[in-house]
Amino acid sequence: MTHRFTKHGLEEMARRGLARELVQGVLDSPAQRVAQRSGRLALQSKVHFKDGEFLLRVIVEPLAEPPAVITAYRTSKIGKYWRPE
């Protein structure tokens, strides 16, 4: 599926040092899709970085056409966001 990157999303990715290719990988093949209270969707995957394993979360506005990437970030708090299957 094609996604559009918002200006804010690109700025936050740059600020956090997240390569567009890495975020695109999560968009193309997320390990999990988690609905958010705001109606947005968190696409997330566990990713290995130089400093360890993190959860890479990409927040998407699914009703936009095409769906829009609002922001992306990595977190070490995997247990807080990961949903058991």
C-alpha positions as CSV (number, residue, x, y, z in Angstrom):
1,M,0.0,0.0,0.0
2,T,1.2,3.5,-0.8
3,H,1.6,6.0,2.1
4,R,2.1,9.7,2.0
5,F,4.6,11.2,4.4
6,T,3.4,14.4,6.1
7,K,5.8,17.3,6.6
8,H,5.6,16.7,10.4
9,G,6.3,13.0,9.9
10,L,9.4,13.7,7.8
11,E,10.6,16.3,10.3
12,E,10.2,13.9,13.2
13,M,11.9,11.1,11.4
14,A,14.9,13.3,10.6
15,R,15.0,14.6,14.2
16,R,15.0,11.1,15.6
17,G,17.5,9.8,13.0
18,L,15.1,7.3,11.4
19,A,15.8,6.5,7.8
20,R,12.9,6.7,5.4
21,E,13.7,3.2,4.2
22,L,13.5,1.8,7.7
23,V,10.1,3.4,8.2
24,Q,9.0,2.2,4.8
25,G,9.9,-1.4,5.8
26,V,7.5,-1.2,8.7
27,L,4.8,0.3,6.5
28,D,5.2,-2.5,4.0
29,S,5.3,-5.3,6.4
30,P,4.4,-4.4,10.0
31,A,4.6,-7.1,12.7
32,Q,1.5,-5.6,14.4
33,R,-1.3,-3.2,13.7
34,V,-2.6,-1.5,16.8
35,A,-5.7,0.7,16.8
36,Q,-5.3,4.0,18.7
37,R,-8.0,5.9,20.6
38,S,-7.7,8.8,18.1
39,G,-8.8,6.6,15.2
40,R,-5.2,6.4,14.0
41,L,-3.3,3.2,13.5
42,A,0.1,2.3,14.9
43,L,2.1,0.0,12.6
44,Q,5.0,-1.5,14.6
45,S,7.8,-4.0,14.4
46,K,10.8,-4.9,16.6
47,V,14.0,-3.7,15.0
48,H,17.6,-4.2,15.8
49,F,19.7,-1.0,16.0
50,K,23.4,-0.6,16.9
51,D,22.4,0.1,20.5
52,G,19.9,-2.8,20.9
53,E,16.4,-3.9,20.0
54,F,13.7,-1.3,19.9
55,L,10.1,-1.1,18.8
56,L,9.7,1.1,15.8
57,R,6.2,2.6,15.7
58,V,4.8,4.4,12.7
59,I,1.6,6.3,13.4
60,V,-0.7,6.5,10.4
61,E,-3.9,8.3,9.6
62,P,-5.7,5.5,7.8
63,L,-8.7,7.5,6.5
64,A,-6.5,9.9,4.5
65,E,-6.1,9.2,0.8
66,P,-3.5,7.8,0.5
67,P,-3.0,6.9,4.2
68,A,-0.7,9.5,5.8
69,V,2.3,8.9,8.1
70,I,1.9,11.3,11.0
71,T,5.0,10.4,13.0
72,A,7.5,7.6,13.6
73,Y,9.6,6.8,16.6
74,R,11.5,4.0,18.3
75,T,11.0,3.0,21.9
76,S,12.7,0.7,24.3
77,K,9.4,0.1,26.1
78,I,8.5,-2.8,24.0
79,G,6.3,-4.4,26.7
80,K,4.2,-1.2,27.0
81,Y,3.1,-1.3,23.3
82,W,3.6,-4.9,22.1
83,R,0.3,-6.8,22.0
84,P,0.5,-10.6,22.7
85,E,-1.0,-12.6,19.8
